Amino acid sequence: MRQPSSKSAQGGVALIEAMVAIFIFSIGVLAVIGMQAVSIRTAADAKYRADAAFLADQLIGRMWADQGNLSQYITGAANCTAGTAATYANAATWLNTVASTLPGAATTLQRVQVDTTGTPPINQVTVTVCWQTAPGATTYHNHVITTRINNNG
């Protein structure tokens, strides 16, 4: 016959069960915190991409309204490397807006190319907006938009 187990033999089981439950709960909470951090980073990245697209479209709108001065908007260097900033007032205003809107988006990093070859000129414009993902980052994100600005049929 079996002897009923004594209360002292079962005394630590409840404590172990509680510790295991707290451990499992803690892992779940840490996972939720990690997902929240990724979600915040992704939302910030999406906001910067939307801002870059808006800024590129804004410049193209300015260029449509100022077709006689397209070559004055040319600025920057290739692949988000420092180049020269435009001195033309409309371009300089836009460059300052970009620099104040996006992180690490210096005015010398933005690139505007205008291809005026052909007769009549094709006026193909490529705008590249560059920004850093975080202050001090060594890599850049960019948004590139290309269009033709031409009122000739």
C-alpha positions as CSV (number, residue, x, y, z in Angstrom):
1,M,0.0,0.0,0.0
2,R,1.1,3.5,-0.8
3,Q,1.5,6.0,1.9
4,P,-0.1,9.4,1.3
5,S,2.5,11.9,0.4
6,S,3.2,14.4,3.1
7,K,2.6,18.1,2.7
8,S,6.3,18.9,3.1
9,A,7.2,16.8,0.0
10,Q,4.9,18.9,-2.2
11,G,5.9,22.3,-0.7
12,G,8.3,23.5,-3.4
13,V,6.2,22.5,-6.4
14,A,3.9,25.6,-6.3
15,L,7.0,27.8,-6.2
16,I,8.5,26.1,-9.2
17,E,5.2,26.4,-11.1
18,A,5.0,30.1,-10.3
19,M,8.6,30.7,-11.4
20,V,8.0,28.8,-14.7
21,A,4.8,30.8,-15.4
22,I,6.6,34.1,-14.7
23,F,9.5,33.1,-17.0
24,I,7.1,32.2,-19.9
25,F,5.2,35.5,-19.3
26,S,8.4,37.5,-19.3
27,I,9.5,36.0,-22.7
28,G,6.1,37.0,-24.1
29,V,6.4,40.5,-22.9
30,L,10.0,40.8,-24.3
31,A,8.7,39.6,-27.7
32,V,6.0,42.2,-27.7
33,I,8.5,44.9,-26.8
34,G,10.8,43.8,-29.6
35,M,7.9,43.8,-32.1
36,Q,7.0,47.3,-31.0
37,A,10.6,48.5,-31.6
38,V,10.6,47.1,-35.1
39,S,7.2,48.6,-35.8
40,I,8.4,52.1,-34.7
41,R,11.5,51.8,-36.9
42,T,9.5,50.6,-39.9
43,A,6.9,53.4,-39.4
44,A,9.7,56.0,-39.3
45,D,11.3,54.6,-42.4
46,A,8.0,54.7,-44.2
47,K,7.5,58.4,-43.2
48,Y,10.9,59.3,-44.5
49,R,10.2,57.6,-47.8
50,A,6.9,59.4,-48.1
51,D,8.5,62.7,-47.3
52,A,11.3,62.1,-49.9
53,A,8.7,61.3,-52.6
54,F,6.7,64.4,-51.7
55,L,9.9,66.6,-51.8
56,A,10.9,65.2,-55.2
57,D,7.5,65.8,-56.6
58,Q,7.5,69.3,-55.2
59,L,10.8,70.1,-57.0
60,I,9.4,68.7,-60.3
61,G,6.4,70.9,-59.9
62,R,8.6,74.0,-59.4
63,M,10.6,72.9,-62.5
64,W,7.4,72.6,-64.6
65,A,6.5,76.2,-63.6
66,D,10.0,77.4,-64.4
67,Q,10.9,75.6,-67.6
68,G,13.1,78.4,-68.9
69,N,15.6,77.8,-66.1
70,L,15.8,74.0,-66.0
71,S,19.6,73.9,-66.2
72,Q,19.8,76.2,-63.1
73,Y,18.4,73.3,-61.0
74,I,21.3,70.9,-61.7
75,T,23.1,69.9,-58.5
76,G,24.8,67.2,-56.6
77,A,26.9,64.2,-57.4
78,A,26.2,60.5,-58.0
79,N,25.2,57.9,-55.4
80,C,24.5,60.2,-52.5
81,T,28.0,61.6,-52.3
82,A,28.7,65.2,-51.5
83,G,28.7,67.4,-54.6
84,T,27.9,71.0,-55.2
85,A,24.7,72.7,-54.0
86,A,22.7,74.8,-56.5
87,T,22.8,78.5,-56.1
88,Y,19.6,79.2,-58.1
89,A,17.0,80.6,-55.6
90,N,14.2,78.1,-56.3
91,A,16.7,75.1,-56.1
92,A,18.4,76.4,-53.0
93,T,15.0,76.9,-51.2
94,W,14.1,73.3,-52.1
95,L,17.5,72.0,-51.0
96,N,17.1,73.7,-47.6
97,T,13.6,72.2,-47.2
98,V,15.0,68.7,-47.9
99,A,17.8,69.3,-45.4
100,S,15.4,70.4,-42.7
101,T,12.8,67.6,-43.4
102,L,14.9,64.5,-43.6
103,P,17.6,63.2,-41.3
104,G,21.2,63.6,-42.6
105,A,20.0,65.0,-45.9
106,A,22.6,67.7,-46.5
107,T,22.0,70.1,-49.4
108,T,25.1,68.8,-51.1
109,L,23.9,65.2,-51.2
110,Q,20.8,65.8,-53.3
111,R,21.1,65.3,-57.0
112,V,19.1,66.9,-59.8
113,Q,20.0,65.9,-63.4
114,V,18.6,67.6,-66.5
115,D,19.1,66.1,-69.9
116,T,18.5,68.9,-72.5
117,T,19.8,67.0,-75.5
118,G,17.8,66.8,-78.8
119,T,15.9,69.2,-80.9
120,P,13.5,70.1,-79.3
121,P,15.2,69.3,-76.0
122,I,13.8,66.2,-74.2
123,N,14.2,67.9,-70.8
124,Q,14.4,64.6,-68.9
125,V,14.8,65.4,-65.2
126,T,16.0,62.9,-62.6
127,V,15.7,63.9,-59.0
128,T,17.5,61.8,-56.3
129,V,16.7,62.6,-52.7
130,C,19.2,61.1,-50.1
131,W,18.9,60.8,-46.4
132,Q,20.4,58.8,-43.5
133,T,18.3,56.3,-41.6
134,A,19.7,57.5,-38.3
135,P,22.0,60.3,-37.1
136,G,25.6,59.2,-37.7
137,A,24.7,56.3,-40.0
138,T,27.1,55.5,-42.8
139,T,24.6,54.4,-45.3
140,Y,22.0,56.4,-47.1
141,H,18.5,55.7,-48.4
142,N,17.4,57.4,-51.6
143,H,14.3,58.1,-53.6
144,V,14.8,58.6,-57.4
145,I,12.1,60.0,-59.7
146,T,12.5,60.6,-63.4
147,T,10.2,62.5,-65.7
148,R,10.2,64.7,-68.8
149,I,9.3,68.3,-68.6
150,N,8.1,69.3,-72.0
151,N,5.2,71.3,-73.3
152,N,5.9,70.4,-76.9
153,G,3.2,68.1,-78.2
